[in-house]
Amino acid sequence: MSLIVTVHVPEGIVMASDSRQSITIEATLPDGKSSKVETVNSDSVVKTFFIESHKVGISFFGQDTLGGVPIASH
């Protein structure tokens, strides 16, 4: 779960997001059944970016790659 907050104030727009990333791992149990477990992958993921050349802020949640490349690299 991600928390993203955007607020418009007289001085401008404030954007904030949490930094925890969780992933779902699917494992096959010895009896042949499949089990999914959600676990924390990182506590330091950047989910809010400022693209200075276009004067725009972007916040995201969910999949953190575009074409196999992490969003922060774009």
PDB file of N, CA, C, O and CB in Angstrom:
ATOM      1  N   MET A   1       0.845  -1.175   0.000  1.00  0.00           N
ATOM      2  CA  MET A   1       0.000   0.000   0.000  1.00  0.00           C
ATOM      3  C   MET A   1       0.885   1.231   0.000  1.00  0.00           C
ATOM      4  O   MET A   1       1.884   1.288   0.717  1.00  0.00           O
ATOM      5  CB  MET A   1      -0.959   0.002   1.213  1.00  0.00           C
ATOM      6  N   SER A   2       0.520   2.211  -0.800  1.00  0.00           N
ATOM      7  CA  SER A   2       1.270   3.460  -0.864  1.00  0.00           C
ATOM      8  C   SER A   2       0.399   4.602  -0.386  1.00  0.00           C
ATOM      9  O   SER A   2      -0.824   4.577  -0.520  1.00  0.00           O
ATOM     10  CB  SER A   2       1.776   3.729  -2.292  1.00  0.00           C
ATOM     11  N   LEU A   3       1.053   5.599   0.171  1.00  0.00           N
ATOM     12  CA  LEU A   3       0.372   6.810   0.607  1.00  0.00           C
ATOM     13  C   LEU A   3       0.969   7.971  -0.168  1.00  0.00           C
ATOM     14  O   LEU A   3       2.160   8.260  -0.052  1.00  0.00           O
ATOM     15  CB  LEU A   3       0.504   7.026   2.156  1.00  0.00           C
ATOM     16  N   ILE A   4       0.133   8.635  -0.960  1.00  0.00           N
ATOM     17  CA  ILE A   4       0.564   9.789  -1.746  1.00  0.00           C
ATOM     18  C   ILE A   4      -0.395  10.934  -1.433  1.00  0.00           C
ATOM     19  O   ILE A   4      -1.613  10.779  -1.517  1.00  0.00           O
ATOM     20  CB  ILE A   4       0.592   9.465  -3.295  1.00  0.00           C
ATOM     21  N   VAL A   5       0.172  12.090  -1.070  1.00  0.00           N
ATOM     22  CA  VAL A   5      -0.639  13.248  -0.700  1.00  0.00           C
ATOM     23  C   VAL A   5      -0.202  14.440  -1.541  1.00  0.00           C
ATOM     24  O   VAL A   5       0.992  14.705  -1.679  1.00  0.00           O
ATOM     25  CB  VAL A   5      -0.512  13.563   0.822  1.00  0.00           C
ATOM     26  N   THR A   6      -1.169  15.155  -2.099  1.00  0.00           N
ATOM     27  CA  THR A   6      -0.891  16.383  -2.850  1.00  0.00           C
ATOM     28  C   THR A   6      -1.853  17.452  -2.350  1.00  0.00           C
ATOM     29  O   THR A   6      -3.064  17.238  -2.294  1.00  0.00           O
ATOM     30  CB  THR A   6      -1.038  16.163  -4.408  1.00  0.00           C
ATOM     31  N   VAL A   7      -1.294  18.614  -1.985  1.00  0.00           N
ATOM     32  CA  VAL A   7      -2.095  19.702  -1.421  1.00  0.00           C
ATOM     33  C   VAL A   7      -1.731  21.001  -2.129  1.00  0.00           C
ATOM     34  O   VAL A   7      -0.555  21.291  -2.349  1.00  0.00           O
ATOM     35  CB  VAL A   7      -1.870  19.829   0.119  1.00  0.00           C
ATOM     36  N   HIS A   8      -2.745  21.775  -2.482  1.00  0.00           N
ATOM     37  CA  HIS A   8      -2.514  23.092  -3.073  1.00  0.00           C
ATOM     38  C   HIS A   8      -2.612  24.134  -1.961  1.00  0.00           C
ATOM     39  O   HIS A   8      -3.640  24.251  -1.294  1.00  0.00           O
ATOM     40  CB  HIS A   8      -3.541  23.393  -4.225  1.00  0.00           C
ATOM     41  N   VAL A   9      -1.534  24.884  -1.773  1.00  0.00           N
ATOM     42  CA  VAL A   9      -1.496  25.950  -0.763  1.00  0.00           C
ATOM     43  C   VAL A   9      -1.167  27.260  -1.483  1.00  0.00           C
ATOM     44  O   VAL A   9      -0.729  27.229  -2.633  1.00  0.00           O
ATOM     45  CB  VAL A   9      -0.433  25.638   0.373  1.00  0.00           C
ATOM     46  N   PRO A  10      -1.371  28.417  -0.828  1.00  0.00           N
ATOM     47  CA  PRO A  10      -1.116  29.696  -1.505  1.00  0.00           C
ATOM     48  C   PRO A  10       0.295  29.814  -2.111  1.00  0.00           C
ATOM     49  O   PRO A  10       0.473  30.482  -3.130  1.00  0.00           O
ATOM     50  CB  PRO A  10      -1.329  30.825  -0.530  1.00  0.00           C
ATOM     51  N   GLU A  11       1.289  29.176  -1.495  1.00  0.00           N
ATOM     52  CA  GLU A  11       2.663  29.280  -1.997  1.00  0.00           C
ATOM     53  C   GLU A  11       2.945  28.340  -3.160  1.00  0.00           C
ATOM     54  O   GLU A  11       3.960  28.503  -3.837  1.00  0.00           O
ATOM     55  CB  GLU A  11       3.637  28.999  -0.883  1.00  0.00           C
ATOM     56  N   GLY A  12       2.079  27.357  -3.417  1.00  0.00           N
ATOM     57  CA  GLY A  12       2.303  26.403  -4.497  1.00  0.00           C
ATOM     58  C   GLY A  12       1.630  25.080  -4.217  1.00  0.00           C
ATOM     59  O   GLY A  12       0.618  25.019  -3.519  1.00  0.00           O
ATOM     60  N   ILE A  13       2.197  24.020  -4.764  1.00  0.00           N
ATOM     61  CA  ILE A  13       1.666  22.669  -4.596  1.00  0.00           C
ATOM     62  C   ILE A  13       2.668  21.860  -3.788  1.00  0.00           C
ATOM     63  O   ILE A  13       3.863  21.869  -4.082  1.00  0.00           O
ATOM     64  CB  ILE A  13       1.380  21.991  -5.977  1.00  0.00           C
ATOM     65  N   VAL A  14       2.178  21.161  -2.770  1.00  0.00           N
ATOM     66  CA  VAL A  14       3.022  20.308  -1.928  1.00  0.00           C
ATOM     67  C   VAL A  14       2.701  18.853  -2.270  1.00  0.00           C
ATOM     68  O   VAL A  14       1.543  18.435  -2.249  1.00  0.00           O
ATOM     69  CB  VAL A  14       2.789  20.600  -0.389  1.00  0.00           C
ATOM     70  N   MET A  15       3.751  18.091  -2.586  1.00  0.00           N
ATOM     71  CA  MET A  15       3.579  16.669  -2.896  1.00  0.00           C
ATOM     72  C   MET A  15       4.424  15.850  -1.927  1.00  0.00           C
ATOM     73  O   MET A  15       5.567  16.204  -1.636  1.00  0.00           O
ATOM     74  CB  MET A  15       3.975  16.359  -4.380  1.00  0.00           C
ATOM     75  N   ALA A  16       3.857  14.757  -1.430  1.00  0.00           N
ATOM     76  CA  ALA A  16       4.592  13.890  -0.505  1.00  0.00           C
ATOM     77  C   ALA A  16       4.144  12.445  -0.713  1.00  0.00           C
ATOM     78  O   ALA A  16       3.033  12.180  -1.173  1.00  0.00           O
ATOM     79  CB  ALA A  16       4.369  14.330   0.978  1.00  0.00           C
ATOM     80  N   SER A  17       5.034  11.521  -0.365  1.00  0.00           N
ATOM     81  CA  SER A  17       4.694  10.101  -0.455  1.00  0.00           C
ATOM     82  C   SER A  17       5.515   9.322   0.565  1.00  0.00           C
ATOM     83  O   SER A  17       6.554   9.788   1.034  1.00  0.00           O
ATOM     84  CB  SER A  17       4.940   9.557  -1.891  1.00  0.00           C
ATOM     85  N   ASP A  18       5.031   8.127   0.900  1.00  0.00           N
ATOM     86  CA  ASP A  18       5.793   7.271   1.804  1.00  0.00           C
ATOM     87  C   ASP A  18       6.982   6.676   1.049  1.00  0.00           C
ATOM     88  O   ASP A  18       7.130   6.899  -0.152  1.00  0.00           O
ATOM     89  CB  ASP A  18       4.894   6.145   2.398  1.00  0.00           C
ATOM     90  N   SER A  19       7.825   5.922   1.751  1.00  0.00           N
ATOM     91  CA  SER A  19       9.020   5.385   1.102  1.00  0.00           C
ATOM     92  C   SER A  19       9.138   3.864   1.223  1.00  0.00           C
ATOM     93  O   SER A  19      10.197   3.307   0.933  1.00  0.00           O
ATOM     94  CB  SER A  19      10.248   6.031   1.689  1.00  0.00           C
ATOM     95  N   ARG A  20       8.081   3.193   1.641  1.00  0.00           N
ATOM     96  CA  ARG A  20       8.144   1.735   1.801  1.00  0.00           C
ATOM     97  C   ARG A  20       7.662   1.041   0.532  1.00  0.00           C
ATOM     98  O   ARG A  20       6.662   1.438  -0.066  1.00  0.00           O
ATOM     99  CB  ARG A  20       7.297   1.280   3.013  1.00  0.00           C
ATOM    100  N   GLN A  21       8.387   0.002   0.134  1.00  0.00           N
ATOM    101  CA  GLN A  21       7.986  -0.796  -1.018  1.00  0.00           C
ATOM    102  C   GLN A  21       7.790  -2.238  -0.559  1.00  0.00           C
ATOM    103  O   GLN A  21       8.672  -2.830   0.063  1.00  0.00           O
ATOM    104  CB  GLN A  21       9.045  -0.709  -2.166  1.00  0.00           C
ATOM    105  N   SER A  22       6.635  -2.783  -0.872  1.00  0.00           N
ATOM    106  CA  SER A  22       6.382  -4.182  -0.538  1.00  0.00           C
ATOM    107  C   SER A  22       6.217  -4.966  -1.834  1.00  0.00           C
ATOM    108  O   SER A  22       5.800  -4.422  -2.857  1.00  0.00           O
ATOM    109  CB  SER A  22       5.117  -4.329   0.372  1.00  0.00           C
ATOM    110  N   ILE A  23       6.549  -6.244  -1.774  1.00  0.00           N
ATOM    111  CA  ILE A  23       6.429  -7.109  -2.937  1.00  0.00           C
ATOM    112  C   ILE A  23       5.683  -8.373  -2.540  1.00  0.00           C
ATOM    113  O   ILE A  23       5.647  -8.741  -1.365  1.00  0.00           O
ATOM    114  CB  ILE A  23       7.821  -7.450  -3.527  1.00  0.00           C
ATOM    115  N   THR A  24       5.094  -9.030  -3.519  1.00  0.00           N
ATOM    116  CA  THR A  24       4.410 -10.291  -3.288  1.00  0.00           C
ATOM    117  C   THR A  24       5.255 -11.405  -3.881  1.00  0.00           C
ATOM    118  O   THR A  24       5.586 -11.388  -5.066  1.00  0.00           O
ATOM    119  CB  THR A  24       2.978 -10.282  -3.902  1.00  0.00           C
ATOM    120  N   ILE A  25       5.598 -12.369  -3.047  1.00  0.00           N
ATOM    121  CA  ILE A  25       6.400 -13.504  -3.467  1.00  0.00           C
ATOM    122  C   ILE A  25       5.490 -14.725  -3.543  1.00  0.00           C
ATOM    123  O   ILE A  25       4.744 -15.021  -2.610  1.00  0.00           O
ATOM    124  CB  ILE A  25       7.598 -13.748  -2.492  1.00  0.00           C
ATOM    125  N   GLU A  26       5.566 -15.425  -4.668  1.00  0.00           N
ATOM    126  CA  GLU A  26       4.778 -16.641  -4.819  1.00  0.00           C
ATOM    127  C   GLU A  26       5.714 -17.837  -4.685  1.00  0.00           C
ATOM    128  O   GLU A  26       6.746 -17.913  -5.352  1.00  0.00           O
ATOM    129  CB  GLU A  26       4.023 -16.664  -6.189  1.00  0.00           C
ATOM    130  N   ALA A  27       5.338 -18.765  -3.819  1.00  0.00           N
ATOM    131  CA  ALA A  27       6.159 -19.952  -3.578  1.00  0.00           C
ATOM    132  C   ALA A  27       5.305 -21.196  -3.707  1.00  0.00           C
ATOM    133  O   ALA A  27       4.109 -21.185  -3.417  1.00  0.00           O
ATOM    134  CB  ALA A  27       6.824 -19.896  -2.185  1.00  0.00           C
ATOM    135  N   THR A  28       5.948 -22.279  -4.151  1.00  0.00           N
ATOM    136  CA  THR A  28       5.276 -23.567  -4.226  1.00  0.00           C
ATOM    137  C   THR A  28       5.634 -24.364  -2.974  1.00  0.00           C
ATOM    138  O   THR A  28       6.809 -24.589  -2.682  1.00  0.00           O
ATOM    139  CB  THR A  28       5.675 -24.343  -5.528  1.00  0.00           C
ATOM    140  N   LEU A  29       4.622 -24.778  -2.252  1.00  0.00           N
ATOM    141  CA  LEU A  29       4.816 -25.540  -1.022  1.00  0.00           C
ATOM    142  C   LEU A  29       5.137 -26.994  -1.343  1.00  0.00           C
ATOM    143  O   LEU A  29       4.860 -27.456  -2.451  1.00  0.00           O
ATOM    144  CB  LEU A  29       3.569 -25.453  -0.128  1.00  0.00           C
ATOM    145  N   PRO A  30       5.723 -27.729  -0.382  1.00  0.00           N
ATOM    146  CA  PRO A  30       6.065 -29.141  -0.618  1.00  0.00           C
ATOM    147  C   PRO A  30       4.880 -30.013  -1.057  1.00  0.00           C
ATOM    148  O   PRO A  30       5.060 -31.005  -1.763  1.00  0.00           O
ATOM    149  CB  PRO A  30       6.660 -29.723   0.634  1.00  0.00           C
ATOM    150  N   ASP A  31       3.668 -29.632  -0.632  1.00  0.00           N
ATOM    151  CA  ASP A  31       2.498 -30.434  -1.018  1.00  0.00           C
ATOM    152  C   ASP A  31       1.980 -30.081  -2.415  1.00  0.00           C
ATOM    153  O   ASP A  31       0.964 -30.617  -2.857  1.00  0.00           O
ATOM    154  CB  ASP A  31       1.381 -30.245   0.000  1.00  0.00           C
ATOM    155  N   GLY A  32       2.695 -29.159  -3.121  1.00  0.00           N
ATOM    156  CA  GLY A  32       2.323 -28.798  -4.487  1.00  0.00           C
ATOM    157  C   GLY A  32       1.424 -27.587  -4.587  1.00  0.00           C
ATOM    158  O   GLY A  32       1.188 -27.086  -5.686  1.00  0.00           O
ATOM    159  N   LYS A  33       0.918 -27.104  -3.470  1.00  0.00           N
ATOM    160  CA  LYS A  33       0.059 -25.921  -3.482  1.00  0.00           C
ATOM    161  C   LYS A  33       0.910 -24.666  -3.615  1.00  0.00           C
ATOM    162  O   LYS A  33       2.086 -24.652  -3.251  1.00  0.00           O
ATOM    163  CB  LYS A  33      -0.808 -25.854  -2.201  1.00  0.00           C
ATOM    164  N   SER A  34       0.297 -23.620  -4.140  1.00  0.00           N
ATOM    165  CA  SER A  34       0.981 -22.347  -4.314  1.00  0.00           C
ATOM    166  C   SER A  34       0.544 -21.388  -3.213  1.00  0.00           C
ATOM    167  O   SER A  34      -0.627 -21.365  -2.833  1.00  0.00           O
ATOM    168  CB  SER A  34       0.693 -21.749  -5.714  1.00  0.00           C
ATOM    169  N   SER A  35       1.478 -20.600  -2.705  1.00  0.00           N
ATOM    170  CA  SER A  35       1.182 -19.654  -1.633  1.00  0.00           C
ATOM    171  C   SER A  35       1.802 -18.305  -1.963  1.00  0.00           C
ATOM    172  O   SER A  35       2.933 -18.240  -2.443  1.00  0.00           O
ATOM    173  CB  SER A  35       1.704 -20.177  -0.271  1.00  0.00           C
ATOM    174  N   LYS A  36       1.070 -17.232  -1.708  1.00  0.00           N
ATOM    175  CA  LYS A  36       1.579 -15.878  -1.931  1.00  0.00           C
ATOM    176  C   LYS A  36       1.803 -15.203  -0.583  1.00  0.00           C
ATOM    177  O   LYS A  36       0.955 -15.268   0.308  1.00  0.00           O
ATOM    178  CB  LYS A  36       0.596 -15.045  -2.810  1.00  0.00           C
ATOM    179  N   VAL A  37       2.961 -14.553  -0.448  1.00  0.00           N
ATOM    180  CA  VAL A  37       3.308 -13.855   0.784  1.00  0.00           C
ATOM    181  C   VAL A  37       3.745 -12.445   0.425  1.00  0.00           C
ATOM    182  O   VAL A  37       4.595 -12.261  -0.446  1.00  0.00           O
ATOM    183  CB  VAL A  37       4.427 -14.607   1.570  1.00  0.00           C
ATOM    184  N   GLU A  38       3.169 -11.444   1.091  1.00  0.00           N
ATOM    185  CA  GLU A  38       3.582 -10.056   0.873  1.00  0.00           C
ATOM    186  C   GLU A  38       4.607  -9.689   1.929  1.00  0.00           C
ATOM    187  O   GLU A  38       4.402  -9.934   3.118  1.00  0.00           O
ATOM    188  CB  GLU A  38       2.360  -9.081   0.921  1.00  0.00           C
ATOM    189  N   THR A  39       5.712  -9.101   1.491  1.00  0.00           N
ATOM    190  CA  THR A  39       6.790  -8.749   2.402  1.00  0.00           C
ATOM    191  C   THR A  39       7.383  -7.393   2.025  1.00  0.00           C
ATOM    192  O   THR A  39       7.206  -6.926   0.899  1.00  0.00           O
ATOM    193  CB  THR A  39       7.877  -9.833   2.394  1.00  0.00           C
ATOM    194  N   VAL A  40       8.080  -6.769   2.957  1.00  0.00           N
ATOM    195  CA  VAL A  40       8.715  -5.472   2.701  1.00  0.00           C
ATOM    196  C   VAL A  40       9.998  -5.702   1.915  1.00  0.00           C
ATOM    197  O   VAL A  40      10.842  -6.509   2.305  1.00  0.00           O
ATOM    198  CB  VAL A  40       9.011  -4.711   4.034  1.00  0.00           C
ATOM    199  N   ASN A  41      10.138  -4.982   0.798  1.00  0.00           N
ATOM    200  CA  ASN A  41      11.329  -5.074  -0.043  1.00  0.00           C
ATOM    201  C   ASN A  41      12.331  -3.983   0.311  1.00  0.00           C
ATOM    202  O   ASN A  41      13.539  -4.222   0.302  1.00  0.00           O
ATOM    203  CB  ASN A  41      10.948  -4.979  -1.523  1.00  0.00           C
ATOM    204  N   SER A  42      11.834  -2.779   0.623  1.00  0.00           N
ATOM    205  CA  SER A  42      12.733  -1.663   0.927  1.00  0.00           C
ATOM    206  C   SER A  42      11.979  -0.595   1.718  1.00  0.00           C
ATOM    207  O   SER A  42      10.772  -0.421   1.554  1.00  0.00           O
ATOM    208  CB  SER A  42      13.325  -1.059  -0.378  1.00  0.00           C
ATOM    209  N   ASP A  43      12.704   0.113   2.572  1.00  0.00           N
ATOM    210  CA  ASP A  43      12.133   1.249   3.299  1.00  0.00           C
ATOM    211  C   ASP A  43      12.669   2.577   2.769  1.00  0.00           C
ATOM    212  O   ASP A  43      12.511   3.606   3.426  1.00  0.00           O
ATOM    213  CB  ASP A  43      12.433   1.125   4.796  1.00  0.00           C
ATOM    214  N   SER A  44      13.298   2.573   1.597  1.00  0.00           N
ATOM    215  CA  SER A  44      13.894   3.812   1.081  1.00  0.00           C
ATOM    216  C   SER A  44      13.648   4.013  -0.412  1.00  0.00           C
ATOM    217  O   SER A  44      14.565   4.385  -1.143  1.00  0.00           O
ATOM    218  CB  SER A  44      15.383   3.815   1.349  1.00  0.00           C
ATOM    219  N   VAL A  45      12.433   3.772  -0.865  1.00  0.00           N
ATOM    220  CA  VAL A  45      12.085   3.956  -2.271  1.00  0.00           C
ATOM    221  C   VAL A  45      11.549   5.377  -2.469  1.00  0.00           C
ATOM    222  O   VAL A  45      10.691   5.835  -1.714  1.00  0.00           O
ATOM    223  CB  VAL A  45      11.035   2.892  -2.732  1.00  0.00           C
ATOM    224  N   VAL A  46      12.055   6.059  -3.480  1.00  0.00           N
ATOM    225  CA  VAL A  46      11.582   7.413  -3.806  1.00  0.00           C
ATOM    226  C   VAL A  46      10.386   7.279  -4.735  1.00  0.00           C
ATOM    227  O   VAL A  46      10.498   6.690  -5.810  1.00  0.00           O
ATOM    228  CB  VAL A  46      12.718   8.284  -4.469  1.00  0.00           C
ATOM    229  N   LYS A  47       9.232   7.825  -4.326  1.00  0.00           N
ATOM    230  CA  LYS A  47       8.010   7.716  -5.110  1.00  0.00           C
ATOM    231  C   LYS A  47       7.518   9.063  -5.642  1.00  0.00           C
ATOM    232  O   LYS A  47       6.530   9.110  -6.375  1.00  0.00           O
ATOM    233  CB  LYS A  47       6.933   7.081  -4.276  1.00  0.00           C
ATOM    234  N   THR A  48       8.186  10.146  -5.288  1.00  0.00           N
ATOM    235  CA  THR A  48       7.805  11.475  -5.760  1.00  0.00           C
ATOM    236  C   THR A  48       9.025  12.138  -6.390  1.00  0.00           C
ATOM    237  O   THR A  48      10.091  12.207  -5.779  1.00  0.00           O
ATOM    238  CB  THR A  48       7.235  12.347  -4.595  1.00  0.00           C
ATOM    239  N   PHE A  49       8.857  12.624  -7.614  1.00  0.00           N
ATOM    240  CA  PHE A  49       9.947  13.236  -8.365  1.00  0.00           C
ATOM    241  C   PHE A  49       9.537  14.609  -8.880  1.00  0.00           C
ATOM    242  O   PHE A  49       8.357  14.857  -9.132  1.00  0.00           O
ATOM    243  CB  PHE A  49      10.370  12.334  -9.532  1.00  0.00           C
ATOM    244  N   PHE A  50      10.508  15.496  -9.036  1.00  0.00           N
ATOM    245  CA  PHE A  50      10.297  16.803  -9.666  1.00  0.00           C
ATOM    246  C   PHE A  50      11.114  16.823 -10.944  1.00  0.00           C
ATOM    247  O   PHE A  50      12.333  16.657 -10.910  1.00  0.00           O
ATOM    248  CB  PHE A  50      10.703  17.992  -8.708  1.00  0.00           C
ATOM    249  N   ILE A  51      10.447  17.024 -12.068  1.00  0.00           N
ATOM    250  CA  ILE A  51      11.140  17.114 -13.349  1.00  0.00           C
ATOM    251  C   ILE A  51      11.308  18.594 -13.649  1.00  0.00           C
ATOM    252  O   ILE A  51      10.400  19.255 -14.153  1.00  0.00           O
ATOM    253  CB  ILE A  51      10.353  16.370 -14.502  1.00  0.00           C
ATOM    254  N   GLU A  52      12.489  19.095 -13.329  1.00  0.00           N
ATOM    255  CA  GLU A  52      12.748  20.531 -13.379  1.00  0.00           C
ATOM    256  C   GLU A  52      12.607  21.112 -14.775  1.00  0.00           C
ATOM    257  O   GLU A  52      12.119  22.232 -14.922  1.00  0.00           O
ATOM    258  CB  GLU A  52      14.123  20.819 -12.857  1.00  0.00           C
ATOM    259  N   SER A  53      13.018  20.388 -15.799  1.00  0.00           N
ATOM    260  CA  SER A  53      12.952  20.912 -17.168  1.00  0.00           C
ATOM    261  C   SER A  53      11.519  21.192 -17.615  1.00  0.00           C
ATOM    262  O   SER A  53      11.295  22.048 -18.470  1.00  0.00           O
ATOM    263  CB  SER A  53      13.603  19.933 -18.130  1.00  0.00           C
ATOM    264  N   HIS A  54      10.553  20.478 -17.047  1.00  0.00           N
ATOM    265  CA  HIS A  54       9.143  20.668 -17.413  1.00  0.00           C
ATOM    266  C   HIS A  54       8.320  21.282 -16.283  1.00  0.00           C
ATOM    267  O   HIS A  54       7.122  21.514 -16.444  1.00  0.00           O
ATOM    268  CB  HIS A  54       8.532  19.340 -17.817  1.00  0.00           C
ATOM    269  N   LYS A  55       8.958  21.547 -15.139  1.00  0.00           N
ATOM    270  CA  LYS A  55       8.274  22.132 -13.973  1.00  0.00           C
ATOM    271  C   LYS A  55       7.044  21.312 -13.583  1.00  0.00           C
ATOM    272  O   LYS A  55       5.952  21.851 -13.405  1.00  0.00           O
ATOM    273  CB  LYS A  55       7.861  23.588 -14.266  1.00  0.00           C
ATOM    274  N   VAL A  56       7.246  19.994 -13.456  1.00  0.00           N
ATOM    275  CA  VAL A  56       6.135  19.111 -13.112  1.00  0.00           C
ATOM    276  C   VAL A  56       6.600  18.114 -12.050  1.00  0.00           C
ATOM    277  O   VAL A  56       7.750  17.676 -12.057  1.00  0.00           O
ATOM    278  CB  VAL A  56       5.598  18.369 -14.375  1.00  0.00           C
ATOM    279  N   GLY A  57       5.692  17.762 -11.138  1.00  0.00           N
ATOM    280  CA  GLY A  57       5.967  16.749 -10.132  1.00  0.00           C
ATOM    281  C   GLY A  57       5.206  15.481 -10.467  1.00  0.00           C
ATOM    282  O   GLY A  57       4.085  15.536 -10.972  1.00  0.00           O
ATOM    283  N   ILE A  58       5.817  14.337 -10.187  1.00  0.00           N
ATOM    284  CA  ILE A  58       5.191  13.048 -10.460  1.00  0.00           C
ATOM    285  C   ILE A  58       5.304  12.175  -9.219  1.00  0.00           C
ATOM    286  O   ILE A  58       6.382  12.042  -8.640  1.00  0.00           O
ATOM    287  CB  ILE A  58       5.845  12.352 -11.690  1.00  0.00           C
ATOM    288  N   SER A  59       4.182  11.580  -8.812  1.00  0.00           N
ATOM    289  CA  SER A  59       4.166  10.580  -7.742  1.00  0.00           C
ATOM    290  C   SER A  59       3.620   9.298  -8.338  1.00  0.00           C
ATOM    291  O   SER A  59       2.747   9.339  -9.205  1.00  0.00           O
ATOM    292  CB  SER A  59       3.307  11.051  -6.507  1.00  0.00           C
ATOM    293  N   PHE A  60       4.125   8.154  -7.881  1.00  0.00           N
ATOM    294  CA  PHE A  60       3.655   6.892  -8.431  1.00  0.00           C
ATOM    295  C   PHE A  60       3.500   5.854  -7.331  1.00  0.00           C
ATOM    296  O   PHE A  60       4.028   6.004  -6.230  1.00  0.00           O
ATOM    297  CB  PHE A  60       4.613   6.385  -9.508  1.00  0.00           C
ATOM    298  N   PHE A  61       2.764   4.799  -7.657  1.00  0.00           N
ATOM    299  CA  PHE A  61       2.626   3.642  -6.778  1.00  0.00           C
ATOM    300  C   PHE A  61       2.523   2.421  -7.669  1.00  0.00           C
ATOM    301  O   PHE A  61       2.284   2.545  -8.870  1.00  0.00           O
ATOM    302  CB  PHE A  61       1.378   3.770  -5.825  1.00  0.00           C
ATOM    303  N   GLY A  62       2.698   1.254  -7.098  1.00  0.00           N
ATOM    304  CA  GLY A  62       2.626   0.027  -7.885  1.00  0.00           C
ATOM    305  C   GLY A  62       3.964  -0.299  -8.517  1.00  0.00           C
ATOM    306  O   GLY A  62       5.012  -0.096  -7.905  1.00  0.00           O
ATOM    307  N   GLN A  63       3.932  -0.803  -9.736  1.00  0.00           N
ATOM    308  CA  GLN A  63       5.144  -1.203 -10.445  1.00  0.00           C
ATOM    309  C   GLN A  63       6.102  -0.019 -10.569  1.00  0.00           C
ATOM    310  O   GLN A  63       5.702   1.058 -11.010  1.00  0.00           O
ATOM    311  CB  GLN A  63       4.796  -1.761 -11.840  1.00  0.00           C
ATOM    312  N   ASP A  64       7.360  -0.214 -10.183  1.00  0.00           N
ATOM    313  CA  ASP A  64       8.311   0.905 -10.196  1.00  0.00           C
ATOM    314  C   ASP A  64       9.304   0.841 -11.349  1.00  0.00           C
ATOM    315  O   ASP A  64      10.405   1.385 -11.256  1.00  0.00           O
ATOM    316  CB  ASP A  64       9.068   0.944  -8.897  1.00  0.00           C
ATOM    317  N   THR A  65       8.915   0.173 -12.445  1.00  0.00           N
ATOM    318  CA  THR A  65       9.781   0.141 -13.626  1.00  0.00           C
ATOM    319  C   THR A  65       8.978   0.488 -14.867  1.00  0.00           C
ATOM    320  O   THR A  65       7.786   0.196 -14.960  1.00  0.00           O
ATOM    321  CB  THR A  65      10.446  -1.244 -13.786  1.00  0.00           C
ATOM    322  N   LEU A  66       9.650   1.112 -15.810  1.00  0.00           N
ATOM    323  CA  LEU A  66       9.082   1.398 -17.126  1.00  0.00           C
ATOM    324  C   LEU A  66       9.990   0.724 -18.146  1.00  0.00           C
ATOM    325  O   LEU A  66      11.146   1.120 -18.300  1.00  0.00           O
ATOM    326  CB  LEU A  66       8.956   2.960 -17.394  1.00  0.00           C
ATOM    327  N   GLY A  67       9.492  -0.273 -18.832  1.00  0.00           N
ATOM    328  CA  GLY A  67      10.306  -0.993 -19.797  1.00  0.00           C
ATOM    329  C   GLY A  67      11.496  -1.690 -19.175  1.00  0.00           C
ATOM    330  O   GLY A  67      12.536  -1.828 -19.819  1.00  0.00           O
ATOM    331  N   GLY A  68      11.365  -2.134 -17.929  1.00  0.00           N
ATOM    332  CA  GLY A  68      12.442  -2.829 -17.245  1.00  0.00           C
ATOM    333  C   GLY A  68      13.473  -1.924 -16.611  1.00  0.00           C
ATOM    334  O   GLY A  68      14.453  -2.411 -16.046  1.00  0.00           O
ATOM    335  N   VAL A  69      13.277  -0.611 -16.691  1.00  0.00           N
ATOM    336  CA  VAL A  69      14.210   0.367 -16.119  1.00  0.00           C
ATOM    337  C   VAL A  69      13.526   1.062 -14.942  1.00  0.00           C
ATOM    338  O   VAL A  69      12.391   1.516 -15.088  1.00  0.00           O
ATOM    339  CB  VAL A  69      14.670   1.414 -17.198  1.00  0.00           C
ATOM    340  N   PRO A  70      14.181   1.161 -13.777  1.00  0.00           N
ATOM    341  CA  PRO A  70      13.556   1.850 -12.633  1.00  0.00           C
ATOM    342  C   PRO A  70      13.155   3.292 -12.977  1.00  0.00           C
ATOM    343  O   PRO A  70      13.872   3.984 -13.700  1.00  0.00           O
ATOM    344  CB  PRO A  70      14.517   1.855 -11.432  1.00  0.00           C
ATOM    345  N   ILE A  71      12.012   3.734 -12.455  1.00  0.00           N
ATOM    346  CA  ILE A  71      11.493   5.067 -12.756  1.00  0.00           C
ATOM    347  C   ILE A  71      12.512   6.149 -12.414  1.00  0.00           C
ATOM    348  O   ILE A  71      12.619   7.137 -13.140  1.00  0.00           O
ATOM    349  CB  ILE A  71      10.191   5.315 -11.993  1.00  0.00           C
ATOM    350  N   ALA A  72      13.261   5.985 -11.329  1.00  0.00           N
ATOM    351  CA  ALA A  72      14.239   6.994 -10.925  1.00  0.00           C
ATOM    352  C   ALA A  72      15.314   7.214 -11.993  1.00  0.00           C
ATOM    353  O   ALA A  72      15.917   8.287 -12.045  1.00  0.00           O
ATOM    354  CB  ALA A  72      14.893   6.586  -9.611  1.00  0.00           C
ATOM    355  N   SER A  73      15.561   6.220 -12.839  1.00  0.00           N
ATOM    356  CA  SER A  73      16.573   6.353 -13.888  1.00  0.00           C
ATOM    357  C   SER A  73      16.086   7.176 -15.073  1.00  0.00           C
ATOM    358  O   SER A  73      16.899   7.662 -15.859  1.00  0.00           O
ATOM    359  CB  SER A  73      16.999   4.988 -14.367  1.00  0.00           C
ATOM    360  N   HIS A  74      14.779   7.339 -15.213  1.00  0.00           N
ATOM    361  CA  HIS A  74      14.242   8.117 -16.326  1.00  0.00           C
ATOM    362  C   HIS A  74      14.383   9.585 -16.003  1.00  0.00           C
ATOM    363  O   HIS A  74      13.993  10.433 -16.806  1.00  0.00           O
ATOM    364  CB  HIS A  74      12.762   7.756 -16.609  1.00  0.00           C
TER     365      HIS A  74
END
